[in-house]
Amino acid sequence: MDENSLIYGLELQARALTPQYGESNDVCFFIATNSLKPTNQVHLIQFEEEQGTVQSKVFEHALGEVWKLNSCPHNSRLLASVYNVQKGAQVLTQAALLTLPENLNPTDAEQLKSEYLPWENVEQLSTESLGERVKTVEFHPSQDQTLACVVDNKLAVMQRAESSTRVVAEVPTSGSASKHTLNFTNGKWSHHHQGHQFLALHEGNLSAYDVRDTQHCAWSISDAHGQMVRDLDCNPNKQCHLVTGGDDGYLRIWDCRMPKSPVFERSDHSHWVWSVRFNTFHDQLLLSSSSDCKVLLTCAGSVSSETQAQTGLDDTNFSGTEAEERHKLLPDGLLQTFDQHEDSVYCAEWSNVDPWIFASLSYDGRVLISKVPKQYKYQIIF
């Protein structure tokens, strides 16, 4: 096992992982299981770096097997869950908001009563009128009462305080395309554009919708990948830059002002890329995971905000060698392969507390908590 990695194992299959946003002190992640067995689970794990251990709290997810989890950036106790539910012969994918209790330390009586901690509240979202298959529920980055819900071929914005839902975008249903090509597959709020744009994936394409104006596509990237686009992430530190990963095994960074071709790309994965993430502190670092059972750490320093910061430094107080060292960035390309997983890796997420720690989850229920290798860390910070 890699000396930088620690393993946490689940008894059930799993494919949903998210960092606990809103938490400012501890390195915590949520994981949810994806099993056809009656009882699924949500695990809140806390990484104790000094001891090299993981502490966990386990909650029951009785609604069904979980396909997606998102943590609220405004409330560390709030989660959005996307799960399957059987209604007769029909399988639907629905969503719920889960609220953790304030006290995560149960009494002895409570521990005897159940092996699971209780939720403070479970609120099932009303999505039936939108469609049958929810893909994701995304918390708005700055408005704590606003959610975006991607369901079938619709993008809807929900206002929790007003209990209102408004469809702001819909994939056209005209034409001869088969039904599965008509649906959105994923989506995420843009970190920029004053919080007014939502980025939606549709087959191999990406479209940005202005949520203030129904059906207003602000910009788009056609054929971003030769096959389906699985995931995307916005660079939080550089306007207009985003990364996508697709079934062609490519990781691509785009500038939405120049959508015809990527500004950076790598093809180090040998199968579908399921997850791509910028490091929010050092955006030259990219994390990706794939069904090739690998997690890759990639550097895209040449197109990062850190390149801009470096080239903007004043060298007048440094000798030539010192200035060169001060401007040194990691070389573009693959930095490290983490291959301790034995099944498809559906999620890889950076900690929102420590920029050098990340977690990855494979379908067999194995969670790896890993660190950026020290040689790269020291090159970046010194």
C-alpha positions as CSV (number, residue, x, y, z in Angstrom):
1,M,0.0,0.0,0.0
2,D,1.2,3.5,-0.7
3,E,2.6,5.1,2.4
4,N,0.5,8.2,1.7
5,S,-2.8,6.3,1.7
6,L,-5.1,5.0,4.4
7,I,-7.9,2.5,3.7
8,Y,-11.5,2.6,5.1
9,G,-13.7,-0.2,4.0
10,L,-17.5,-0.5,3.6
11,E,-19.4,-3.7,3.8
12,L,-21.6,-2.8,0.8
13,Q,-20.9,-1.5,-2.7
14,A,-20.7,2.3,-3.0
15,R,-20.4,5.0,-5.6
16,A,-21.2,8.3,-3.8
17,L,-18.6,10.5,-2.0
18,T,-18.4,14.1,-1.1
19,P,-16.3,16.3,1.3
20,Q,-18.2,17.8,4.2
21,Y,-18.4,21.4,3.2
22,G,-19.1,24.0,5.9
23,E,-16.7,22.2,8.2
24,S,-13.6,24.4,8.8
25,N,-11.4,22.3,11.1
26,D,-11.6,18.6,10.5
27,V,-10.9,16.6,7.3
28,C,-14.3,14.9,6.8
29,F,-16.1,13.1,4.0
30,F,-19.5,11.5,3.4
31,I,-19.8,8.2,1.7
32,A,-23.1,6.4,0.7
33,T,-23.7,2.8,-0.3
34,N,-25.3,1.6,-3.5
35,S,-26.7,-1.8,-2.7
36,L,-29.9,-3.6,-3.6
37,K,-30.0,-4.9,0.0
38,P,-32.8,-3.3,2.1
39,T,-30.6,-1.0,4.2
40,N,-28.2,1.4,2.6
41,Q,-25.9,3.6,4.7
42,V,-24.3,7.0,4.8
43,H,-20.9,7.2,6.6
44,L,-19.4,10.4,7.9
45,I,-15.7,9.7,8.2
46,Q,-13.1,12.0,9.9
47,F,-9.4,11.6,9.1
48,E,-7.1,12.0,12.1
49,E,-3.8,12.9,10.5
50,E,-1.6,12.8,13.6
51,Q,-2.9,9.4,14.6
52,G,-3.2,8.1,11.1
53,T,-6.8,6.8,11.9
54,V,-10.3,7.3,10.7
55,Q,-13.3,7.8,12.9
56,S,-16.8,7.2,11.5
57,K,-20.5,7.8,12.2
58,V,-23.0,5.7,10.4
59,F,-26.6,6.7,9.4
60,E,-29.3,4.5,7.8
61,H,-30.4,5.5,4.2
62,A,-33.7,3.7,4.1
63,L,-34.9,5.4,1.0
64,G,-32.8,3.3,-1.4
65,E,-29.4,2.8,-3.0
66,V,-27.5,6.1,-3.3
67,W,-26.2,7.3,-6.7
68,K,-25.1,10.8,-5.8
69,L,-24.3,12.8,-2.7
70,N,-23.7,16.5,-2.4
71,S,-22.8,18.4,0.7
72,C,-24.1,21.9,1.4
73,P,-21.4,24.7,1.4
74,H,-23.5,26.8,3.8
75,N,-24.5,24.1,6.3
76,S,-22.1,21.3,7.3
77,R,-25.1,19.2,8.6
78,L,-27.1,19.3,5.3
79,L,-26.8,16.7,2.4
80,A,-28.5,16.1,-0.9
81,S,-29.0,12.5,-1.8
82,V,-30.0,11.0,-5.2
83,Y,-31.3,7.4,-4.9
84,N,-33.3,4.7,-6.6
85,V,-36.8,3.7,-5.4
86,Q,-39.0,1.0,-6.7
87,K,-42.7,1.8,-7.4
88,G,-44.4,-1.3,-8.7
89,A,-42.5,-2.5,-11.7
90,Q,-40.9,0.9,-12.2
91,V,-37.6,2.1,-10.9
92,L,-37.4,5.9,-10.3
93,T,-34.5,8.0,-9.2
94,Q,-35.5,10.6,-6.7
95,A,-33.8,13.1,-4.3
96,A,-33.9,14.0,-0.6
97,L,-32.3,16.5,1.7
98,L,-30.8,14.9,4.8
99,T,-30.0,16.8,8.0
100,L,-27.6,15.5,10.5
101,P,-28.3,15.9,14.2
102,E,-26.4,18.6,16.2
103,N,-25.1,16.0,18.6
104,L,-23.2,13.2,16.9
105,N,-22.4,11.4,20.1
106,P,-25.3,9.1,21.0
107,T,-26.2,8.1,24.5
108,D,-25.7,4.5,25.7
109,A,-29.5,3.9,25.4
110,E,-29.5,5.2,21.9
111,Q,-26.6,3.0,20.9
112,L,-28.4,-0.1,22.3
113,K,-31.6,0.9,20.4
114,S,-30.0,1.1,17.0
115,E,-26.6,0.7,15.3
116,Y,-27.3,3.8,13.2
117,L,-27.4,7.4,14.3
118,P,-30.8,9.1,13.6
119,W,-31.2,11.9,11.0
120,E,-32.6,15.1,12.5
121,N,-34.7,15.5,9.3
122,V,-35.3,13.8,6.0
123,E,-37.1,16.0,3.3
124,Q,-38.0,14.2,0.1
125,L,-37.9,16.6,-2.8
126,S,-40.9,16.7,-5.1
127,T,-39.5,15.8,-8.5
128,E,-42.2,13.6,-10.0
129,S,-43.6,16.4,-12.2
130,L,-40.2,17.0,-13.7
131,G,-39.4,13.4,-14.7
132,E,-38.4,9.9,-13.6
133,R,-34.6,10.1,-13.2
134,V,-32.9,12.7,-11.1
135,K,-29.2,13.0,-12.0
136,T,-28.0,15.5,-9.4
137,V,-29.1,18.1,-6.9
138,E,-26.7,21.0,-6.6
139,F,-26.5,23.6,-3.9
140,H,-26.0,27.1,-5.1
141,P,-22.5,28.3,-4.1
142,S,-23.7,31.6,-2.5
143,Q,-27.5,31.4,-2.1
144,D,-28.3,29.1,0.8
145,Q,-31.9,28.5,-0.1
146,T,-31.4,27.8,-3.9
147,L,-31.0,24.3,-5.4
148,A,-30.6,23.2,-9.0
149,C,-32.1,19.8,-9.9
150,V,-31.2,17.9,-13.1
151,V,-34.0,15.5,-14.0
152,D,-34.3,13.7,-17.3
153,N,-34.3,16.4,-20.0
154,K,-35.0,19.3,-17.6
155,L,-33.0,21.7,-15.4
156,A,-35.0,23.1,-12.6
157,V,-34.2,25.7,-10.0
158,M,-35.8,25.2,-6.6
159,Q,-36.2,27.9,-3.9
160,R,-36.5,26.1,-0.6
161,A,-37.8,29.1,1.4
162,E,-40.7,29.6,-1.0
163,S,-41.2,25.9,-1.8
164,S,-41.1,26.8,-5.5
165,T,-39.7,25.0,-8.5
166,R,-39.0,26.6,-11.9
167,V,-37.8,24.8,-15.0
168,V,-35.1,27.0,-16.6
169,A,-33.9,24.7,-19.4
170,E,-35.1,21.7,-21.3
171,V,-33.4,19.6,-24.0
172,P,-35.5,19.8,-27.1
173,T,-37.5,16.6,-27.7
174,S,-38.0,17.1,-31.4
175,G,-36.0,15.2,-34.0
176,S,-35.3,11.6,-34.7
177,A,-32.8,11.0,-31.8
178,S,-33.5,8.0,-29.6
179,K,-34.9,8.7,-26.1
180,H,-31.6,8.3,-24.2
181,T,-29.9,11.1,-26.2
182,L,-32.5,13.6,-25.0
183,N,-31.5,13.7,-21.3
184,F,-29.1,15.7,-19.3
185,T,-26.5,13.5,-17.6
186,N,-24.9,15.8,-15.0
187,G,-24.5,19.4,-14.1
188,K,-22.9,22.0,-11.7
189,W,-23.3,25.6,-10.8
190,S,-20.6,27.9,-12.3
191,H,-18.4,29.5,-9.6
192,H,-18.3,32.7,-11.7
193,H,-20.9,34.7,-13.7
194,Q,-22.3,36.1,-10.4
195,G,-23.9,32.7,-9.7
196,H,-26.4,33.0,-12.6
197,Q,-25.1,30.2,-14.8
198,F,-25.6,26.5,-14.5
199,L,-23.4,24.1,-16.5
200,A,-25.3,21.0,-17.8
201,L,-23.9,18.0,-19.6
202,H,-25.7,16.3,-22.4
203,E,-24.1,13.3,-24.1
204,G,-20.8,14.7,-25.4
205,N,-21.8,18.4,-25.0
206,L,-21.7,21.0,-22.4
207,S,-24.2,23.9,-22.2
208,A,-24.3,26.9,-19.8
209,Y,-27.7,28.2,-19.0
210,D,-28.5,31.6,-17.5
211,V,-31.1,30.7,-14.8
212,R,-32.7,34.1,-14.9
213,D,-33.9,33.6,-18.5
214,T,-35.7,30.4,-19.4
215,Q,-34.0,28.5,-22.2
216,H,-31.2,31.1,-22.5
217,C,-28.1,29.1,-23.4
218,A,-25.2,31.5,-22.6
219,W,-22.5,29.5,-24.3
220,S,-21.8,25.9,-25.1
221,I,-19.1,23.4,-26.0
222,S,-20.1,20.9,-28.7
223,D,-18.4,17.5,-28.8
224,A,-16.3,18.3,-25.8
225,H,-15.4,14.6,-25.8
226,G,-15.6,12.0,-28.6
227,Q,-18.0,10.1,-26.3
228,M,-20.2,11.0,-23.3
229,V,-18.9,13.6,-20.8
230,R,-19.1,12.2,-17.3
231,D,-18.1,15.0,-15.1
232,L,-17.0,18.6,-14.9
233,D,-15.5,21.1,-12.4
234,C,-14.9,24.9,-12.5
235,N,-11.6,26.4,-11.6
236,P,-12.5,28.4,-8.5
237,N,-9.5,30.7,-9.0
238,K,-9.5,31.4,-12.7
239,Q,-12.4,32.9,-14.5
240,C,-13.9,31.0,-17.5
241,H,-11.8,27.8,-17.0
242,L,-13.4,24.4,-16.4
243,V,-12.3,20.8,-16.7
244,T,-14.2,17.9,-18.1
245,G,-13.7,14.1,-18.1
246,G,-15.3,11.7,-20.6
247,D,-15.7,8.1,-21.8
248,D,-12.9,8.7,-24.2
249,G,-10.5,8.6,-21.3
250,Y,-9.5,12.3,-21.7
251,L,-9.2,15.0,-19.2
252,R,-9.7,18.5,-20.8
253,I,-9.5,22.0,-19.6
254,W,-11.6,24.6,-21.5
255,D,-11.7,28.4,-21.6
256,C,-15.4,29.1,-22.2
257,R,-14.5,32.2,-24.2
258,M,-12.7,29.9,-26.7
259,P,-14.9,26.8,-26.8
260,K,-13.7,25.3,-30.1
261,S,-10.7,23.5,-28.6
262,P,-9.3,22.8,-25.1
263,V,-6.4,24.8,-23.6
264,F,-5.1,21.6,-22.0
265,E,-5.7,17.9,-22.3
266,R,-4.3,14.5,-21.1
267,S,-5.3,11.0,-22.0
268,D,-3.6,9.0,-19.2
269,H,-6.7,7.0,-18.2
270,S,-7.4,3.8,-20.2
271,H,-11.2,3.8,-19.6
272,W,-14.0,6.1,-18.7
273,V,-13.2,9.2,-16.5
274,W,-15.9,9.4,-13.9
275,S,-14.6,12.3,-11.7
276,V,-12.5,15.4,-12.3
277,R,-11.6,18.0,-9.7
278,F,-9.5,21.1,-9.4
279,N,-7.6,21.6,-6.2
280,T,-9.4,24.7,-4.8
281,F,-6.2,26.0,-3.2
282,H,-3.6,25.1,-5.8
283,D,-5.5,24.8,-9.1
284,Q,-2.5,23.5,-11.0
285,L,-3.3,20.2,-9.4
286,L,-6.1,18.1,-10.9
287,L,-7.6,14.9,-9.4
288,S,-9.3,12.3,-11.7
289,S,-10.7,8.9,-11.2
290,S,-11.8,6.2,-13.7
291,S,-13.2,2.7,-14.2
292,D,-9.6,1.7,-15.0
293,C,-9.3,1.4,-11.2
294,K,-6.9,4.3,-10.9
295,V,-6.8,7.8,-9.4
296,L,-4.4,10.2,-11.1
297,L,-2.8,13.4,-9.9
298,T,-2.1,15.7,-12.9
299,C,-0.4,19.1,-13.1
300,A,-1.8,21.7,-15.5
301,G,0.4,24.5,-14.2
302,S,0.7,26.2,-17.6
303,V,-3.0,27.1,-17.6
304,S,-3.5,27.7,-13.9
305,S,-4.0,30.8,-11.9
306,E,-0.7,30.1,-10.2
307,T,1.1,30.7,-13.5
308,Q,-0.5,34.1,-13.7
309,A,0.5,34.8,-10.1
310,Q,4.1,33.7,-10.7
311,T,4.6,35.7,-13.9
312,G,3.2,38.8,-12.2
313,L,5.9,38.8,-9.5
314,D,8.4,41.5,-9.3
315,D,11.9,40.1,-9.8
316,T,13.9,43.2,-9.1
317,N,14.8,42.1,-5.6
318,F,16.1,38.7,-6.7
319,S,19.1,37.4,-8.6
320,G,18.5,35.5,-11.8
321,T,18.8,32.1,-10.0
322,E,16.5,33.2,-7.1
323,A,13.9,34.5,-9.5
324,E,14.0,31.3,-11.5
325,E,13.4,29.3,-8.3
326,R,10.7,31.6,-7.2
327,H,8.9,31.1,-10.5
328,K,9.3,27.4,-10.6
329,L,6.1,25.4,-11.2
330,L,5.5,21.7,-11.5
331,P,5.9,20.4,-15.0
332,D,2.6,19.8,-16.9
333,G,1.5,16.2,-17.1
334,L,0.9,13.1,-14.9
335,L,2.5,13.5,-11.5
336,Q,1.3,10.3,-9.7
337,T,-0.8,7.2,-10.2
338,F,-2.7,5.9,-7.2
339,D,-3.5,2.3,-8.0
340,Q,-4.5,0.7,-4.7
341,H,-8.1,0.3,-5.8
342,E,-9.3,-3.0,-7.3
343,D,-12.6,-1.8,-8.8
344,S,-13.9,1.1,-10.8
345,V,-13.2,4.4,-9.0
346,Y,-16.4,6.5,-9.3
347,C,-15.4,9.4,-7.1
348,A,-12.3,11.3,-6.0
349,E,-12.6,14.5,-3.9
350,W,-10.2,17.0,-2.4
351,S,-10.6,17.8,1.3
352,N,-12.1,21.3,1.7
353,V,-9.9,21.8,4.8
354,D,-6.5,20.5,3.9
355,P,-5.3,21.1,0.2
356,W,-2.9,18.2,0.3
357,I,-5.5,15.5,1.3
358,F,-8.1,13.7,-0.9
359,A,-10.3,10.7,-0.8
360,S,-11.3,8.2,-3.5
361,L,-14.1,5.6,-3.6
362,S,-14.3,2.4,-5.6
363,Y,-17.4,0.4,-6.3
364,D,-16.3,-2.4,-4.0
365,G,-16.7,0.0,-1.0
366,R,-13.0,0.8,-0.6
367,V,-12.3,4.4,0.5
368,L,-8.7,5.6,0.2
369,I,-7.6,8.7,2.0
370,S,-4.4,9.9,0.3
371,K,-1.9,12.8,0.4
372,V,-0.2,14.7,-2.4
373,P,3.4,13.3,-2.3
374,K,5.7,15.5,-0.3
375,Q,8.1,16.2,-3.2
376,Y,5.3,18.0,-5.1
377,K,3.9,19.7,-2.1
378,Y,7.3,21.2,-1.2
379,Q,7.9,22.3,-4.8
380,I,4.6,24.2,-4.7
381,I,5.0,25.9,-1.3
382,F,8.7,26.6,-1.2
